[in-house]
């Protein structure tokens, strides 16, 4: 895996980053494999590549994306390592390699040890027609997260939020999922770090409806004064990302008691609003992980200038403009089902990594009761 990975271009531009795209595709294979668990299924190496939910996976799985496929590496080990195990190994490998990119960018970050936690012995299923339509639909927001990650896979909300951190790598493409953009800015999209969380809570986001003209595909786009698609690439989030931290609440006062609560959804009229968090909630997130930029600015307005905070987060390049979207809920008090975890992971990468290792283990071991540790 390392040789194949090393042959990929390290160049990242607004619309192209081969290491990010390939890493994201390999992680998507593993994720689509384990997200179909519901008492059966799980990381068994079986998925229907003709299923629309799996569009694009054939490229890095066996056809060769940038000339590299998981299969081309697995063939050297296929007599000793099951495909089910190898898919997990491949995913952990790209997270390790992209973590090295993060370490090179910031030497104070900590490494991640997947090897000592790896469990093997998964058997590869040759048929899995029963898993059709089990993957979460981003349009269904946190209802989809709860159904797949909490109810079916047995994670709690904190673990579900931690596992979603794989979105720090790669991007969505309309040709595959119908969605469009990088979850992190293009440079961070090849680094396995907590930029995903810092971006959600320390940047501003507004709905982008009917992505590519498709009314069934709705997402969130960066709205703050730091948005720069030409340099940073198009930054986006899905409903299933944003709803973890934010709700679509409409509030008439300054406490949650004055709010009518809605599940955040970019397609809904009640969520036609701007998500942003008050600076005090996310100070470590932007000072430590976003180069001191809160909603794209280093001169962060104080708490007494709430109006300016809103304008820089919610209305790109219109600091003085009056037409700013309303707030999704209360910026000083986020109300998503995993809001506390999302804020904690944004403010502390080590706290996210600790939770991620636990969540990743549960997700990749579901459905297998006799797995063994390496060396056992």
PyMOL commands that set and color helices and strands:
alter all, ss='L'
color gray80, all
select helices_A, chain A and resi 2-6+18-34+52-54+57-63+70-74+83-105+115-117+129-131+138-152+157-168+188-190+195-202+211-213+229-232+239-242+256-258+269-271+279-289+306-314+339-347+349-365
alter helices_A, ss='H'
color red, helices_A
select strands_A, chain A and resi 12-13+16-17+119-120+171-172+181-182+205-208+219-222+236-237+250-251+259-260+274-275+372-373
alter strands_A, ss='S'
color yellow, strands_A
deselect
rebuild
show_as cartoon
